Amino acid sequence: MDGISAVAATPEGGVNRPALTPEDGQARAWLRQRFDDLGMRTVIDPIGNMFGILNLAGWDAPCVMTGSHLDSQPFGGRFDGAYGVVAGLAAAAAIREAHATGGFKPTANLVVCNWTNEEGARFQPSLIGSSVYDGSMALADAYAVKDGKGISVHSALGAIGYLGQGVAPRPRAYIEMHVECAPELERSGKTIGPFAGYWGATKIRAAVRGMQSHTGPTPMERRRDALLGAAYVMTELRALVDRAADVLHTSVGRIEAYPNSPNSVCSDIIMFVELRARNQTVLEWAEMEFGAIMDSAPAKAKTAGEILDIEYRRAGDFDKGLLDLVERVSAEQGFETMRLHTVAAHDGIRMTNVCPSIVVAIKSIGGICHNATEYSEPRDVEAGASVLLGSLWSLLLT
């Protein structure tokens, strides 16, 4: 963890490695060296996903996969994503040693992976690498995605040297270790939190259209201020939480203002809206209500609302067999568990379309995530890696 945390470290104690930046390239080089150190064969697929393959049962044998992602939020934390990759490396090192001494004879190979653009900070949507991998996003569509400066995923992959041509391995099971990014484990005093399921998310890119004018002499009653219209939208969006029949999370995490000048009334606002819920019916209700908000709220500022595009991720469950396995291994190692549902997205969600899959959490102190101060105690970091090792060990012998 110290090694990868030094790559693109920030003075505040976090990291700054948005996907496919030079800093992400440095993190990938760090990982590739770790693969080499462990005698793993590195495969880079066309969307830049990295796979380190540990040959345990012959190159034609099936495989079991673990891993996560090394890209971060802008000025984000050290543990989100990177912990799952490092835990996978630690498990691979232990398994390699046991295999070398003849005390471990698996029926499958082990793969540690690093998924491209999990965070969705520079390129939207999130989970691009695993979405191409599971077939829910076409490679051509992924290549065409552009960041705020007009740079495409294809160009960015080429710039850092990770426009791969390799054939990605297909596992018979996938386990992803992660920090919880929530406070439930810490509150409960439990150590390991296997996710039984995941919330759905509806991500909406919406616009409020007004008219650019001077902030000084333009009479107030004649202004068509897109930023004011967006403020009305955001206020009513937050009010949906209190009206929902079940738990609902809403947010506007990013806005783009035009012309973005202190002396000009905004002509256009682009909002990145999120609706998240475990209950799919609540999620569908919230989308319908947000559509009504976009029809009415901007009009209070003499502006108009427009929904530009929508991304859907349905709620679902992780594999029951892997859930039972993680709980059994945790109990054998003396760790108490608590079944959770993840609100955040993970590549393991996409992997449910490929093979039995699960994401397993360790404590996040204070529930803090996507922040330079996110932290997990060394004893919890080690406990999670130990449970991962035990679970992979069992799967490799199956």
N, C-alpha and C positions, 0 to 999 in steps of 0.2 A: 504493500500500500504506500509506503514511503517513496518507493521508486516511481510509480506512476503519478503520485501526487506532486512530484517535482516537475513534471512536464506541464508547462504553461501555468505554473503556480502564480497566484495573485498575492499581493501584500496582506490582504485580509484573511488569508489562510485557505482560500478556495482554489479553483482552477478555472481557466477560460479557454475551452476547447470546443467551440461550435463545430458542427460536422463539416468535414472536407476543407477546413482551413489549414494553413501550414502547421498550426499547433496540433490539430487532429492528426496530421501526417506524422508529426513527431511521436505522438502517442502510439500510432500504428507501428512505427519503426521500433519503438520500445517493446511492443508485444511480439513483433516478428523475431526480435532477438531472444525473447523468452522461449518462443517456440523452438528456435534453433538450439538453445541451451538444453532443452528437454528432449531433443532428438525427435521433434514432431515435424511432420511434413506440412508446409504451409500451402493452402489453396486460397486464391482470391477469385471470387466469382465476378460476373460482369457489373454488378451494382456495388462492388467494393466490399462486400461482406468477407471477413477473414475467418478462416478455419484452420486450426492447428490439429493435426490428426496424429494420435499416438497409436502406433501399430502394435496391437497386443494379440490379435488372433488371425493375422494374415490380411493382406490388402483387400481381399475379396469378401471379408467378413462384414456383417452388419455393424452399426455403430450406435453409441449412446452419446448424447450431446449435452453440454452445459456451457454457460457463458452469459454475456449481457452486452454492454456497450461502453465505449471509451469517450464518445462525444459528450459534451456537457452543455448546460445552459450558459449563456453569457455571464461570466463572473459567478458561476455556480459552485456547488460543493464538491468535495473530494470523493465522496462515497457512492453517490448516485450513479449506478451503472458500473463504474470501475470495480466496485467491490465484487460483483458477480463474476467478472473476468478474472480477477486476482484469486478468488476462491477456487475457481476452476483450475487455474494454474497450480495452486497448492495441492489440490486433489490429484491432478495429473502427476505431479512430482512424487507423491506418496505411492500412487498406483504403479508408476514406472519402477520405483525401487522394489516394491513387493514382487512385481513380475520378474525383475532381473534376478532375484534371489530364488526364484522357482516356487515361491509360496502362494502364487496367485495365478490361476489359469482361466482367464476369461474367455467368453464365447463371442465377444464383440470388441471393437476398437473404441477408444475414447476420443471425442472431439471437443475442443474448447473454441468458442466462437466470439467474434466481435461484430455486432450488427451495425450497419451504416445508418446514420441519421435517425437514431431512436428518438432524440429529443424534439425534433421538429422546430428548433429555434431559428436556424438559418433558412432551412427549406421546409415548406409545408406541403403535404401533411407530415406528421411524425410517423415513425415506424416504417420508413420507406424501404430500408434494406430487407426487413423480415416480410414486408408486404409483397415485394417482388419475389422473394423466396417462396412464399406460400401460394403465389399465383393470384392474389387479390388485386395486384397492381401490375400493369404491363410494363416491361422494361423500358419501352419507348416513351411511355408516359412519365416514368420516373426520370429518365434522362432529360426530358423537356422541362421539368420543374425549375423555376428560376428563383434566386434570392432577391432581396430588395434592390440590389445593384444590377440586376439583369443577368447575373452569371448562372449558367445552367448547371444542374447536377453532373451532366456529362463532362462539361468543361472543367468543373471543380475536381472531379475524380481524376481526370487526366493531369491536371496541374500538380496534384500531390503524388502521382504515380500509382494510383490504385484502381485504374480502369482494367479490371482483371478479365481473364478468359477461362478461368478454371471451372470445373464442374463441381458444384457444391455437394457434399455428402448429405444423405437423407437418413435421419436417425430413426430408431425404433422407440426412443423415449427422449424427452427433453426436460431438464431441471434448471431453473434459473434462480440463483441467490440474489437477494436485493435488500437494501435497507428499506424499512417500512414506509418512510416519508409520512408518518402519522404517529399519534401518541399512544395507541391502544396497548401495545406490548409493554411499554414503560409503565403505564397505569396499572396493568394487571400483575406486573412482576414476573410474567412468563418470559421465556428465553427465545423460543422459536415460534414463528407465526406462518404456517403454511396457508396460502390463500386458497380457500375453497372455490371462490368465484371472483368475477370481476364486474365492475359497473359498466354500463353503457355510456357512450358519449356522443353528443351531436355537436359538431364544430361548424360554426356558421361564419362566413365572411360577409359582412353587411355594410352598406353605404348609406350615409345621410347626405343629400344634395341640397346645397343652398346657393348663395351668390356672393362672390368676392366683392368687397367694398371697403372703404376707408373706415378705420375704427374711430376716427375723430369726428368729422363733420356729418357722417351718414346718420340721419335721424333714427332713433331707436325703433320707432314704429315701422320703419321701412327696411330694417335689417332682416336678412335671411341667413342667420348664423348657423352653419352646419354643426359647429361644436356645441352650441346650446341645444340643438335638436338631438345630438348624440347623448348629451347629458340627460335629457328627458327619457331617452330610450334606456340608458343604463340604470336610472333610478327605478323605472318600472320593471326592468329585468330582475333587479334585486328583490323587488316585492313579490315576484313569483315564488320565491323560496318559502315565504310565509303562507302562501295559498295552496301549495302542493299537498296532495293527499299522502305523500310519503317523502322521504328525505330527497332533497334536490339541491345540487350545488350549481351556481351560476357564476360566470365571470366575464369580464372583458379584459383580457390580459395585454392587449396591444391595440393602439390606435395609430393611424397615419393621417396627419392633418395637412391639408392643402389650402393656401400656398405656404402655410406654416411660418408666417411673418408676424411679428408683434404688432404691426400697424395695419393689418388686413383682417377683416372679418373672414372666417373660414368659408370657403366655397364647398369643400368636400371633406368628409371624414370617413375613413375605412375602419371598421371595427372587427376585431377577431373575437367572436363570442363563443363561449363554451356552456353547454348544458350537460350535466352528469347526474346519473341516477342508477341505482341498482334495479329499480322497478321499470321495466321497459314501457309500461303503460304511462307512467309518470313522465318518462322522457318524451314520449310522443305527444302527450298533453302539453308539455312545456314548449315543444317546437311550434305547436299550433298557436299557443298563447303569444309566443314571441312574434309570430307572423302578424298577429293582431296589433301588437305593440308597434311594430314597424309601420303599420298602416296609419296609426293614430298619433303616437307620441311626437314624431318629428314635426307634425303640423302645428304644434304649439309654438314652434319657432319659425313658422312659415317656410318650412323645409319639407323635403320628401324622403321617404325611406325606400331602400332597395336591397333585396337579398341577392347576393352575387353568386355564392355557391355554398353547398352543404356537404359535409363529410359525416358518414354514419359509422358508428362502432357499437354493435349490439351488446347488451349484457349477456353473460354466460357463466359456465362453470369449468373449472379445471378438472383433470382426470381424478376420479375417485380412487383408483388403485394407487396412484402416486401419492395422493393425500394420505392414504393409510400407511404407505411405506415410510414417508417422512415422519409421521407420528410414531411409528414403531421404532425407527432408528433413533429418534430423539429420546424416547423413553428408555431404550437400551443404554444410551449414553448419559442418562440422568438429567435430561433437560425437559422442563415442562413446556407444553405447547398451547397455543390458542388459535383456533380457526378464525381466519379473517377474510374479508373481501377487499380487493384492491380497488381504490377509486382511480388511482393513476394507471395509465396504460403501460404495458411492458411488451417486449418482443415475444414473451411467452404466451401472450394472448393470441398472436398470429400463429404461433406454433401449434395451437390446438387444432388448426386446420391441416396439420401435417402428420402429427403423431400424438400419443399421450403426452401431456405437457402440464407443468405446474411451476408457479413462482413461489418462493419461500422467503420470508422476511426475517430480519433481525431488528433489534431496537434502533430507533432513531431518537437520540436524546432531545427531549422537548418537542418531538414530532417535526423538527425543522428539516426542510428539504428545499432544493433549488436556491440555496443560500450558502454563502461562504462559511457560515458557522455550523453547517450540518455536521453531525458527529455520531459515531457509534463507538462504544467502549471496546478496547482490545479483547476483553473476555468474550464479548458478544460476537465480534468479528471472528474469533477463533472457534467459538461454538458453532456458528453457521457453517464455517468451512468443514468442521468435523462431521456435522450432520450431512453435508453435501457428499463428503467422501464416503460415509457409510451407505448412503443411498445409491451413489454411483457404483460402489462395490457390488451391491446386491443386483443392480440392473445388468452389470457387465457379466455376471455369472448366470443370468436367467436364460 
